Amino acid sequence: MSDASLKGRVVLVTGGSRGLGREMALALAEAGARLCITGATPTPELERTAAELAALTGAENVLAHAFDVASPEAAVAAVAACVGRFGRIDMLVNNAGRGMRLISETFNKAPAKFWEADADAWRAIVDINANGPFLMARAAVPHMLAQGFGKIVNISTSDQTMVRRGYAPYGPSKAFLEAASRVWAQDLEGTGVDVNVLLPGGATDTDLLPPSPDKKGADGNLLSPAVMRAAILWLASDASNGCTGGRYIGRLWDGPEAARDTPIDKPRIM
């Protein structure tokens, strides 16, 4: 996608060193955006991705830091670092997340029983997947409101995964995030700050799945992380201004209408 509005746009991508986050950050850098990426800890992957982004958009347009999004102080510091470097924050992509491997390395072959889950592992998944996006948005929104412009994109998962046997708490944490996203969109209506949800539309080839020669999702398929590229570029651009409260599926992308999921007035969990 070539859109002049992406040139110079300041985007903070949490969990931007690998997987979906890396792919979205690379696409945005290719379009001329300025990128802040975070990882939970300093890693070679974070350094490599930062170097790749710098090669695309210039070292002066890239900031990479290790911040734990589940920490209120770190979330504030991450946003402050972005604003301090670039003078603003136009978009927050809440991509950082932890999956079921914290509970079981064989969850995709033998459903994990919730009562056998380690309490600390359970808490870590919920803290990062549910509380992390809140803390990051809480830190970023005041800057966006002051600008009169901003975009928040929360990265989610498929409906089936939210209620799939053996996928707690990962699936339910994403159900929480989607419900929260709908509330945030309403809270921010009319402010110039849009909130949307983006999901791949199936299991993707990332570290959320255990390494295996025949790695695949519960449906037997495996998507490339590149499935997120076109959608994130549209969501970052002025073409999506005023579009809020939506749920978009990367796998179905052929423009926003084709990929927008049908709204449900009364969500049904049970």
C-alpha positions as a Markdown table, in Angstrom:
| # | Residue | x | y | z |
|---|---|---|---|---|
| 1 | Met | 0.0 | 0.0 | 0.0 |
| 2 | Ser | 1.3 | 3.4 | -0.9 |
| 3 | Asp | -0.3 | 6.2 | 1.2 |
| 4 | Ala | 1.4 | 9.6 | 1.7 |
| 5 | Ser | -0.2 | 9.8 | 5.2 |
| 6 | Leu | 2.0 | 7.0 | 6.4 |
| 7 | Lys | 5.2 | 9.0 | 5.8 |
| 8 | Gly | 6.5 | 10.1 | 9.1 |
| 9 | Arg | 3.6 | 8.6 | 11.1 |
| 10 | Val | 4.8 | 7.6 | 14.6 |
| 11 | Val | 3.9 | 4.0 | 15.5 |
| 12 | Leu | 4.7 | 2.1 | 18.7 |
| 13 | Val | 4.5 | -1.7 | 18.3 |
| 14 | Thr | 4.8 | -3.8 | 21.4 |
| 15 | Gly | 6.3 | -7.2 | 20.9 |
| 16 | Gly | 7.8 | -5.8 | 17.8 |
| 17 | Ser | 11.0 | -7.9 | 17.6 |
| 18 | Arg | 9.5 | -11.0 | 16.1 |
| 19 | Gly | 6.4 | -12.7 | 14.7 |
| 20 | Leu | 3.4 | -10.6 | 13.9 |
| 21 | Gly | 4.9 | -7.5 | 15.5 |
| 22 | Arg | 8.1 | -7.7 | 13.4 |
| 23 | Glu | 6.1 | -8.2 | 10.2 |
| 24 | Met | 3.8 | -5.2 | 10.9 |
| 25 | Ala | 6.7 | -3.0 | 11.9 |
| 26 | Leu | 8.6 | -3.8 | 8.7 |
| 27 | Ala | 5.6 | -3.1 | 6.5 |
| 28 | Leu | 5.1 | 0.3 | 8.3 |
| 29 | Ala | 8.8 | 1.1 | 7.9 |
| 30 | Glu | 8.7 | 0.4 | 4.2 |
| 31 | Ala | 5.8 | 2.8 | 4.0 |
| 32 | Gly | 7.9 | 5.6 | 5.6 |
| 33 | Ala | 6.6 | 5.4 | 9.2 |
| 34 | Arg | 8.7 | 6.1 | 12.2 |
| 35 | Leu | 8.8 | 3.1 | 14.5 |
| 36 | Cys | 9.2 | 2.4 | 18.2 |
| 37 | Ile | 9.3 | -1.3 | 19.0 |
| 38 | Thr | 9.5 | -3.0 | 22.3 |
| 39 | Gly | 10.4 | -6.4 | 23.6 |
| 40 | Ala | 10.0 | -7.7 | 27.2 |
| 41 | Thr | 13.8 | -8.1 | 27.5 |
| 42 | Pro | 16.9 | -7.1 | 25.6 |
| 43 | Thr | 17.4 | -9.8 | 22.9 |
| 44 | Pro | 19.4 | -10.3 | 19.7 |
| 45 | Glu | 16.0 | -10.4 | 17.9 |
| 46 | Leu | 15.1 | -6.9 | 19.1 |
| 47 | Glu | 18.5 | -5.6 | 17.9 |
| 48 | Arg | 18.2 | -7.4 | 14.5 |
| 49 | Thr | 14.7 | -6.1 | 13.9 |
| 50 | Ala | 15.7 | -2.6 | 14.8 |
| 51 | Ala | 18.6 | -2.8 | 12.3 |
| 52 | Glu | 16.2 | -4.1 | 9.6 |
| 53 | Leu | 13.8 | -1.2 | 10.3 |
| 54 | Ala | 16.7 | 1.3 | 10.3 |
| 55 | Ala | 17.8 | 0.0 | 6.9 |
| 56 | Leu | 14.3 | 0.7 | 5.5 |
| 57 | Thr | 13.4 | 4.0 | 7.1 |
| 58 | Gly | 16.6 | 5.4 | 8.5 |
| 59 | Ala | 18.2 | 4.9 | 11.9 |
| 60 | Glu | 16.9 | 8.3 | 13.1 |
| 61 | Asn | 13.4 | 7.0 | 12.6 |
| 62 | Val | 13.7 | 3.9 | 14.8 |
| 63 | Leu | 13.7 | 3.4 | 18.5 |
| 64 | Ala | 13.9 | 0.0 | 20.1 |
| 65 | His | 13.7 | -0.6 | 23.9 |
| 66 | Ala | 13.1 | -3.4 | 26.3 |
| 67 | Phe | 9.9 | -2.7 | 28.3 |
| 68 | Asp | 7.6 | -5.1 | 30.1 |
| 69 | Val | 4.2 | -4.0 | 29.1 |
| 70 | Ala | 2.6 | -5.7 | 32.1 |
| 71 | Ser | 4.4 | -3.1 | 34.3 |
| 72 | Pro | 2.5 | 0.2 | 34.8 |
| 73 | Glu | 5.9 | 2.1 | 35.2 |
| 74 | Ala | 7.3 | 0.4 | 32.1 |
| 75 | Ala | 4.2 | 1.2 | 30.0 |
| 76 | Val | 4.5 | 4.9 | 30.9 |
| 77 | Ala | 8.2 | 4.8 | 30.2 |
| 78 | Ala | 7.7 | 3.2 | 26.8 |
| 79 | Val | 5.3 | 5.9 | 25.7 |
| 80 | Ala | 7.4 | 8.6 | 27.2 |
| 81 | Ala | 10.5 | 7.3 | 25.2 |
| 82 | Cys | 8.5 | 7.4 | 22.0 |
| 83 | Val | 7.1 | 10.9 | 22.5 |
| 84 | Gly | 10.5 | 12.1 | 23.7 |
| 85 | Arg | 12.2 | 10.8 | 20.6 |
| 86 | Phe | 9.6 | 11.8 | 18.0 |
| 87 | Gly | 7.5 | 14.5 | 19.7 |
| 88 | Arg | 4.2 | 12.5 | 19.4 |
| 89 | Ile | 2.6 | 9.1 | 19.2 |
| 90 | Asp | 0.1 | 8.5 | 16.4 |
| 91 | Met | -0.5 | 4.8 | 16.7 |
| 92 | Leu | -0.3 | 2.1 | 19.3 |
| 93 | Val | -0.2 | -1.5 | 18.2 |
| 94 | Asn | -0.8 | -3.7 | 21.2 |
| 95 | Asn | 0.8 | -6.9 | 19.8 |
| 96 | Ala | 2.9 | -8.2 | 22.8 |
| 97 | Gly | 1.4 | -11.4 | 24.1 |
| 98 | Arg | 2.2 | -14.7 | 25.6 |
| 99 | Gly | 0.6 | -18.0 | 24.6 |
| 100 | Met | -0.1 | -21.4 | 25.9 |
| 101 | Arg | 3.5 | -22.6 | 25.9 |
| 102 | Leu | 3.8 | -21.1 | 29.4 |
| 103 | Ile | 1.2 | -23.6 | 30.5 |
| 104 | Ser | 2.3 | -26.6 | 28.4 |
| 105 | Glu | 4.7 | -27.3 | 25.6 |
| 106 | Thr | 2.3 | -29.8 | 24.2 |
| 107 | Phe | -1.0 | -27.8 | 24.5 |
| 108 | Asn | -1.6 | -28.2 | 20.8 |
| 109 | Lys | -1.5 | -32.0 | 21.0 |
| 110 | Ala | -2.9 | -32.7 | 24.5 |
| 111 | Pro | -5.4 | -30.1 | 25.7 |
| 112 | Ala | -4.2 | -28.3 | 28.8 |
| 113 | Lys | -6.4 | -28.7 | 31.9 |
| 114 | Phe | -7.0 | -25.4 | 33.6 |
| 115 | Trp | -6.8 | -26.8 | 37.1 |
| 116 | Glu | -3.4 | -28.2 | 36.4 |
| 117 | Ala | -2.0 | -24.9 | 35.2 |
| 118 | Asp | 0.8 | -23.2 | 37.1 |
| 119 | Ala | -0.7 | -20.1 | 38.8 |
| 120 | Asp | 2.3 | -17.9 | 38.0 |
| 121 | Ala | 2.2 | -18.9 | 34.3 |
| 122 | Trp | -1.6 | -18.2 | 34.2 |
| 123 | Arg | -1.0 | -14.8 | 35.8 |
| 124 | Ala | 1.8 | -13.9 | 33.4 |
| 125 | Ile | -0.4 | -14.6 | 30.3 |
| 126 | Val | -3.3 | -12.6 | 31.7 |
| 127 | Asp | -1.0 | -9.7 | 32.8 |
| 128 | Ile | 0.6 | -9.4 | 29.3 |
| 129 | Asn | -2.4 | -10.2 | 27.1 |
| 130 | Ala | -5.1 | -8.4 | 29.0 |
| 131 | Asn | -3.5 | -5.9 | 31.4 |
| 132 | Gly | -0.6 | -5.0 | 29.1 |
| 133 | Pro | -2.8 | -3.4 | 26.4 |
| 134 | Phe | -4.7 | -1.5 | 29.0 |
| 135 | Leu | -1.6 | -0.1 | 30.6 |
| 136 | Met | -0.1 | 0.9 | 27.2 |
| 137 | Ala | -3.3 | 2.5 | 26.0 |
| 138 | Arg | -3.7 | 4.3 | 29.4 |
| 139 | Ala | -0.2 | 5.8 | 28.9 |
| 140 | Ala | -0.7 | 6.7 | 25.2 |
| 141 | Val | -4.3 | 8.0 | 25.1 |
| 142 | Pro | -3.6 | 11.3 | 26.9 |
| 143 | His | -1.0 | 12.2 | 24.3 |
| 144 | Met | -3.4 | 11.3 | 21.5 |
| 145 | Leu | -6.2 | 13.3 | 23.0 |
| 146 | Ala | -3.9 | 16.3 | 23.2 |
| 147 | Gln | -3.1 | 15.9 | 19.5 |
| 148 | Gly | -6.8 | 15.3 | 18.6 |
| 149 | Phe | -5.6 | 12.2 | 16.7 |
| 150 | Gly | -4.6 | 8.7 | 17.4 |
| 151 | Lys | -5.1 | 5.0 | 16.5 |
| 152 | Ile | -5.1 | 2.0 | 18.8 |
| 153 | Val | -5.0 | -1.5 | 17.3 |
| 154 | Asn | -5.3 | -4.5 | 19.6 |
| 155 | Ile | -4.0 | -7.8 | 18.1 |
| 156 | Ser | -6.4 | -10.7 | 18.9 |
| 157 | Thr | -7.2 | -14.2 | 17.9 |
| 158 | Ser | -9.9 | -16.2 | 16.2 |
| 159 | Asp | -13.3 | -16.7 | 17.8 |
| 160 | Gln | -12.8 | -20.5 | 18.0 |
| 161 | Thr | -9.5 | -20.0 | 19.9 |
| 162 | Met | -11.2 | -17.9 | 22.6 |
| 163 | Val | -13.4 | -20.8 | 23.7 |
| 164 | Arg | -11.3 | -23.8 | 22.5 |
| 165 | Arg | -10.8 | -26.6 | 24.9 |
| 166 | Gly | -7.3 | -26.6 | 26.5 |
| 167 | Tyr | -6.6 | -22.9 | 25.5 |
| 168 | Ala | -7.2 | -21.2 | 28.8 |
| 169 | Pro | -6.1 | -18.6 | 29.7 |
| 170 | Tyr | -4.8 | -17.5 | 26.3 |
| 171 | Gly | -8.1 | -17.7 | 24.5 |
| 172 | Pro | -10.2 | -16.0 | 27.2 |
| 173 | Ser | -7.5 | -13.3 | 27.6 |
| 174 | Lys | -8.2 | -12.3 | 24.0 |
| 175 | Ala | -11.9 | -12.4 | 24.5 |
| 176 | Phe | -11.4 | -9.9 | 27.3 |
| 177 | Leu | -9.2 | -7.7 | 25.0 |
| 178 | Glu | -11.9 | -7.6 | 22.3 |
| 179 | Ala | -14.6 | -6.7 | 24.8 |
| 180 | Ala | -12.3 | -4.0 | 26.2 |
| 181 | Ser | -11.6 | -2.7 | 22.7 |
| 182 | Arg | -15.3 | -2.2 | 22.1 |
| 183 | Val | -15.6 | -0.2 | 25.3 |
| 184 | Trp | -12.6 | 1.9 | 24.6 |
| 185 | Ala | -13.9 | 2.7 | 21.1 |
| 186 | Gln | -17.1 | 4.0 | 22.7 |
| 187 | Asp | -15.2 | 5.9 | 25.4 |
| 188 | Leu | -13.1 | 7.7 | 22.8 |
| 189 | Glu | -15.9 | 8.4 | 20.3 |
| 190 | Gly | -15.7 | 11.8 | 18.8 |
| 191 | Thr | -12.1 | 12.5 | 20.1 |
| 192 | Gly | -10.2 | 11.6 | 16.9 |
| 193 | Val | -8.8 | 8.5 | 18.5 |
| 194 | Asp | -9.9 | 5.2 | 16.9 |
| 195 | Val | -9.7 | 1.8 | 18.4 |
| 196 | Asn | -9.9 | -1.4 | 16.3 |
| 197 | Val | -9.0 | -5.1 | 16.6 |
| 198 | Leu | -6.9 | -7.0 | 14.1 |
| 199 | Leu | -6.3 | -10.7 | 14.0 |
| 200 | Pro | -4.6 | -13.0 | 11.5 |
| 201 | Gly | -7.6 | -15.4 | 11.0 |
| 202 | Gly | -5.8 | -18.6 | 12.0 |
| 203 | Ala | -2.7 | -19.9 | 13.5 |
| 204 | Thr | 0.5 | -18.2 | 12.3 |
| 205 | Asp | 4.1 | -19.3 | 12.0 |
| 206 | Thr | 5.3 | -17.7 | 15.2 |
| 207 | Asp | 6.8 | -18.8 | 18.6 |
| 208 | Leu | 3.3 | -19.0 | 20.1 |
| 209 | Leu | 3.3 | -22.6 | 18.7 |
| 210 | Pro | 5.9 | -25.1 | 19.9 |
| 211 | Pro | 8.6 | -25.8 | 17.4 |
| 212 | Ser | 8.0 | -28.8 | 15.2 |
| 213 | Pro | 8.8 | -30.1 | 11.7 |
| 214 | Asp | 5.0 | -30.2 | 11.1 |
| 215 | Lys | 4.0 | -27.1 | 13.0 |
| 216 | Lys | 0.4 | -26.2 | 12.4 |
| 217 | Gly | -2.6 | -24.8 | 14.1 |
| 218 | Ala | -5.7 | -26.6 | 15.5 |
| 219 | Asp | -7.4 | -26.3 | 12.1 |
| 220 | Gly | -4.4 | -28.0 | 10.4 |
| 221 | Asn | -3.3 | -24.8 | 8.7 |
| 222 | Leu | -0.5 | -22.3 | 9.3 |
| 223 | Leu | -0.5 | -18.7 | 8.0 |
| 224 | Ser | 2.5 | -16.5 | 7.3 |
| 225 | Pro | 2.9 | -13.5 | 9.7 |
| 226 | Ala | 2.8 | -11.4 | 6.5 |
| 227 | Val | -0.9 | -11.8 | 6.5 |
| 228 | Met | -1.0 | -8.8 | 8.8 |
| 229 | Arg | 0.8 | -6.4 | 6.5 |
| 230 | Ala | -2.0 | -4.9 | 4.3 |
| 231 | Ala | -4.4 | -4.5 | 7.1 |
| 232 | Ile | -2.0 | -2.7 | 9.5 |
| 233 | Leu | -1.0 | -0.3 | 6.7 |
| 234 | Trp | -4.7 | 0.6 | 6.1 |
| 235 | Leu | -5.4 | 1.0 | 9.9 |
| 236 | Ala | -2.3 | 3.3 | 10.2 |
| 237 | Ser | -3.3 | 5.5 | 7.3 |
| 238 | Asp | -5.7 | 8.4 | 7.0 |
| 239 | Ala | -7.9 | 6.1 | 4.9 |
| 240 | Ser | -9.1 | 4.6 | 8.2 |
| 241 | Asn | -9.7 | 7.8 | 10.1 |
| 242 | Gly | -13.0 | 7.7 | 11.8 |
| 243 | Cys | -13.3 | 3.9 | 11.5 |
| 244 | Thr | -13.5 | 2.7 | 15.0 |
| 245 | Gly | -14.9 | -0.3 | 17.0 |
| 246 | Gly | -14.1 | -2.7 | 14.1 |
| 247 | Arg | -12.7 | -6.2 | 14.0 |
| 248 | Tyr | -10.6 | -7.0 | 10.9 |
| 249 | Ile | -9.2 | -10.4 | 9.8 |
| 250 | Gly | -5.9 | -10.3 | 8.0 |
| 251 | Arg | -6.4 | -13.6 | 6.1 |
| 252 | Leu | -9.5 | -12.1 | 4.5 |
| 253 | Trp | -7.9 | -8.8 | 3.4 |
| 254 | Asp | -9.1 | -7.6 | 0.1 |
| 255 | Gly | -9.8 | -4.1 | 1.4 |
| 256 | Pro | -11.4 | -3.2 | 4.7 |
| 257 | Glu | -15.0 | -4.2 | 3.9 |
| 258 | Ala | -13.9 | -7.7 | 2.8 |
| 259 | Ala | -11.9 | -8.2 | 6.0 |
| 260 | Arg | -14.3 | -6.6 | 8.5 |
| 261 | Asp | -16.0 | -9.1 | 10.7 |
| 262 | Thr | -19.8 | -8.9 | 11.1 |
| 263 | Pro | -20.6 | -7.1 | 14.3 |
| 264 | Ile | -22.6 | -9.0 | 17.0 |
| 265 | Asp | -24.9 | -6.9 | 19.1 |
| 266 | Lys | -25.1 | -9.5 | 21.9 |
| 267 | Pro | -21.9 | -11.5 | 22.1 |
| 268 | Arg | -22.5 | -15.2 | 22.9 |
| 269 | Ile | -19.8 | -17.0 | 24.9 |
| 270 | Met | -21.8 | -19.9 | 26.2 |
